[in-house]
Amino acid sequence: MENVKITIIGAGVVGLACAAELSKIFTDIVVIEKNDSFGRETSSRNSEVVHAGIYYPPSSLKARLCIEGKELLYAYCQKHHIGCKKLGKLIVAINPADVKQLEELYRNGLKNGVSDLKILSPEEIKTMEPLVNAVAAIYSPSTGIIDSHNLMKSLEAEAKSKETMFAYNSELVGVEKQPSGFKIAIRSSNNDIFSFISQFLINAAGLSSDKVARLAGAKNKEYALKYCKGDYFRVSRDKAKHLSHLVYPAIDKESVSLGVHAILDLAGGLRLGPDAEYVDKIDYVVDESKKKSFYRQCRPMLPFIKLEDLSADMSGTRAKLQGPGEGFRDFIIKEETKEGLPGLINLIGIESPGLTSSLAIARKVKTIVA
């Protein structure tokens, strides 16, 4: 039976980042992906925002890896000629009652080491964004946008150049603990079963990461994921030109999402979203009946947008560890020796800021493996 050093389950941005980083020191790496190419799920259905690290509790993995990952990501994009842009972000208070939340976010960001934040007056807001309605705002100059597809394409190419093997259309169907690692069973698109031994098993399976953990023998109930769907609506092109920064509402730190916000893309388009709706199963159909709700949510801060400017765009699903009404849950990045599964590294609940944190997560995984 064939032996490899490392098997990575999942070719989303985190799995690809792990493959690229580990391929710098190891050659016998296999990436298993059930879909026909990389990034078919959460990694390609998100806001493509490079976050600054404002929202997350100090010392949490989300805070530390977001801030580290942001710098790594901007440097990687510059080196590999991947589209990205530090547009900056405004987090706005629509009325005086929102200012307290804004101030709490500002203090939290400073505690996390985001030192370039600035509180803006109404006059300063009007100078930066004349058509945005707000009584105060946080300006985050290091927030930006990125071409996530070309980022993933580059990470895949980097790993392949170091002899990493990618098995697409391949589903993990069995994991057995062995003295030398794990016996991995894969089913191909032709229903053929292929097995091999891997010393390390890295679970970067995103929406399926809790199922992969169970299959590998990790029975921790804290790993159970909840699906949280988010829809996006596209804003007409003639209105998109009115914004030059990302615009987010002020939210409570315990909020399940960052609120319906205005996201520019590298092509100059503008979207609103995502909202947050817990669902029992994954589907990517946009609920067009939400159009009026999106309009009502955005109109107080973006009064230039009309109902007829909105059209259904896309949806994505977040892999959340916390359910409705539950408090903050951090990324799970855990090597499972204490559970009797040495060599199994679980990456679970890697939702936002997972894209921003991806390169930093990969470095952390490398320190575990090496």
ABEGO torsion letter per residue (X at the ends): XBBBABBBBEABAAAAAAAAAAAAABABBBBBBABABBGABAAABBAGBBBAGAABBBGBAAAAAAAAAAAAAAAAAAAAGBBBBBAEBBBBBABAAAAAAAAAAAAAAAAAGBAABBBBBAAAAAAABAABBBABBBBBAABBBBBAAAAAAAAAAAAAAAGBBBBBGBBBABBBBBAAEBBBBBBBAAGBBBBBBBABBBBAAEAAAAAAAAAAGBABAAABBBBBBBBBBBBBAAAAAABABBBBBBBBAABABAEBBBBBBAAGBBBBOBBBBBBABBBABBBAAAAAAAAAAAAAABAABBAAABBBABBBBBBBABBBGBBBBBBBBBBAAAAGBBGBBBBBGBBOBAAAAAAAAAAAAAAAAX
